[in-house]
Amino acid sequence: MNGQTKYVLPLYGAGSWGPIWGYVGLNDDKDSVFGVYFSHQGETPGLGAEISTREFQGQFTGKKVMKDGAVALAVEKNGKVTEPDYQVDGISGGTITSKGVDAMLKVCLSQYDKFLTANK
């Protein structure tokens, strides 16, 4: 992007009715989110399927990934965000899918701990 370094990390996990997957794009600091993309195989339209909308995905832009050497980027129950630098609102009515996205972020991004914390 205009000569700026970005890193794209793959994500995969389980939703309410099947697999979910996506990508998280990080800025060159390896700690702030440039953008995300999520998709699914069979989440319920209007509920869990909302993970594939710009409204849900847009919440992640600018969020921080790591805190104290651990993945802190998280999806919280809708309206329960306590750390806005790291958390986004989950999907109302899509609790299981929201938890699936949260787990997917934690599990997949933690595999990159050394990369994400290098040179910090």
N, C-alpha and C positions, 0 to 999 in steps of 0.2 A: 504494500500500500504506500505509494509515493516514496519508495526507498526505505520505508520503515520495516524493521524485522518483526514478523508475527510468527507465533508458534501455534500449530493446530494439533490437538490431542483427541484421539478417538474415545468414545464412550459407548458402553453397552450394558444393558441390565434387563430387569424384569418389571413390567407394568402390572396392571390389574388383570388383563386378559391375554397377555403375550409379551413378546420381546419389545423393548424400547432401545433406542440408540441415538447417537448424535456425535457432535463435535464441540469442543470448546476452543475458541481462538483466544490466544493470550498476546498481550502487547510485549514489547521487547524486555520489559522488566520481569517477565515470567510470573507476575503476581496480580496483574489487573486484567480483567476480561475485556477483550475487544468485541466479542460476540459469541453467541452459541447457536446451535441448530439441534433440534430434537425431532425425532419421528417415532412412529409406532406401527405395529402390525394390526392391532385390533382393539384399541382403547375406545371407550364409549363416546360417540359424538356429543359435543356439548359439555362433557365432563373430562375424563382423562385425556381425550384426544386434543384438548386445549394445549397440551405441551408443544404441539406443532404450530401454534399461532405466534404471530409477531408480538402480540400483547404479553404473553407469558415469557417468550424468549428475550424480549427487549428489557425485561427487568434485570438481566444479568450484566448488561453492558456497564463497565466501570467498577463492578464489584471486585473485591480482593479475594484471592484464592487461599492463601496460607496465613496462619496466625500461630506464632510460637512453634514453628516447624511442623505443623500439622494442617491438613486440609480443613479449612473453615467455611468454604463456600457451601451454602446450604439452602434447602427449600424448607420453609417453616409453614406451619398451619396458617391458613389465610387469616391475616390480622394479628399474628403473634410474633412478628419480627421484632427482635430485641437488639440485634446487631446489624443495622442497616448497611454497614460497609461490606458485610459478608453474606447476608441473607436476603432471600426474595420470598414473596408471598406464594404459597401453594395455591392449587386450583380448588376453588369452592366446589364441593361435590365430587372431587377427584382425589380424595385422600390417599388411596392406595397407589395411584399413579404418581402423585406428588412424592410420597415416601420412596417409590421406586426411583424417581429422578434423583432424590437426595442420596440414596444408597449408591446409585450409579456414579454420581459425582465423587463420593467419598472413596469407593473401592477403586475406580479407574484412575482418578487423579493421584491417589496415594501410591500407585505403582510408579509414579514419576517424582516421588519425594526428593530424591537426590538431584534430579534435573531442576526442579522448581526452587530448591533452596541453595543451589550452587551459586557461589560468588555473592552471597548476601552478607 
